């Protein structure tokens, strides 16, 4: 997603038709193997392929629930199959772009020469810039996995409200750690239902299915439905210190630290990075100056990550408090790393003081090791 997001901006700019571009992919992308969800104010770069969007979100916990107006944002969803089709229809029409499928081994850039091991053969490209979106885990002290399984289900009854999405439903057991479900309605009869966990370890494959069935039966009150599609994903939420350049290679997406450590959201951070890279390429600025996540937001993320990892405070209590004591749009702005320090202090002060203070001290101490 991150490599294609950058390449599509390069194509749309019309300024790279005289450059040779090589796109390396492991295999053709034809299946609807994932969805990307994000919130956004106004229209975005990929607006034409947004599959569904919702102006309101539901939040549920064992002690509090509310329908939240998230204006000026809307919560958006892009299906993987639509994204791939849209990108490759355009890419395949560009005579200066070649797509090659295979296994990429090591890669590096030195003195402008790019070397890549592809299908166990070494290739060299003089005067090249190399971008990499393949994440290889580095050194971290804390890592929580966001892992989830989702079903697109079809009900014989009109049980879904397509005007609002259920962003977090904590009315599921928390035996494994922070766990919630979310529901994205496509129409009154169809929705994507996801079972999601923030925990250090994965479940057994059959457990995700069992929990999905239980949630659909107990909370959605559905006994009869068809499973139309399935998806499964794992997103690393880590305190790893990312670099935008490794061995001379520009790191994109999760590989470049664009997955938010405290939430797992990635799509919008990738779009910001892609636009910044394009702007630098067009203006002749060096890519060595690419921005990174501001230090204070890394600190906030690592503090929450410490709490989730050590389970010093229930995740459902943290998120319930965030949305109960603050305007939803302000929380989303904070999670987008777009808030100001006064706004952040207001949000932080709404959370339980002592657990977060202890976690902040521990997180700060670990960052200095």
HELIX and SHEET records of a PDB file:
HELIX    1   1 UNK A    2  UNK A   13  1                                  12    
HELIX    2   2 UNK A   47  UNK A   49  5                                   3    
HELIX    3   3 UNK A   80  UNK A   91  1                                  12    
HELIX    4   4 UNK A  205  UNK A  218  1                                  14    
HELIX    5   5 UNK A  253  UNK A  256  5                                   4    
HELIX    6   6 UNK A  267  UNK A  283  1                                  17    
HELIX    7   7 UNK A  287  UNK A  289  5                                   3    
HELIX    8   8 UNK A  295  UNK A  310  1                                  16    
HELIX    9   9 UNK A  315  UNK A  325  1                                  11    
HELIX   10  10 UNK A  328  UNK A  335  1                                   8    
HELIX   11  11 UNK A  341  UNK A  349  1                                   9    
HELIX   12  12 UNK A  353  UNK A  367  1                                  15    
SHEET    1   A 2 UNK A  21  UNK A  25  0                                        
SHEET    2   A 2 UNK A  97  UNK A 101  1                                        
SHEET    1   B 3 UNK A  35  UNK A  41  0                                        
SHEET    2   B 3 UNK A  73  UNK A  79 -1                                        
SHEET    3   B 3 UNK A  52  UNK A  54 -1                                        
SHEET    1   C 7 UNK A  65  UNK A  69  0                                        
SHEET    2   C 7 UNK A  56  UNK A  60 -1                                        
SHEET    3   C 7 UNK A 164  UNK A 169  1                                        
SHEET    4   C 7 UNK A 178  UNK A 187 -1                                        
SHEET    5   C 7 UNK A 190  UNK A 199 -1                                        
SHEET    6   C 7 UNK A 143  UNK A 155 -1                                        
SHEET    7   C 7 UNK A 225  UNK A 238 -1                                        
SHEET    1   D 3 UNK A 104  UNK A 110  0                                        
SHEET    2   D 3 UNK A 113  UNK A 118 -1                                        
SHEET    3   D 3 UNK A 121  UNK A 125 -1                                        
SHEET    1   E 3 UNK A 131  UNK A 132  0                                        
SHEET    2   E 3 UNK A 249  UNK A 251  1                                        
SHEET    3   E 3 UNK A 245  UNK A 246 -1                                        
END                                                                             
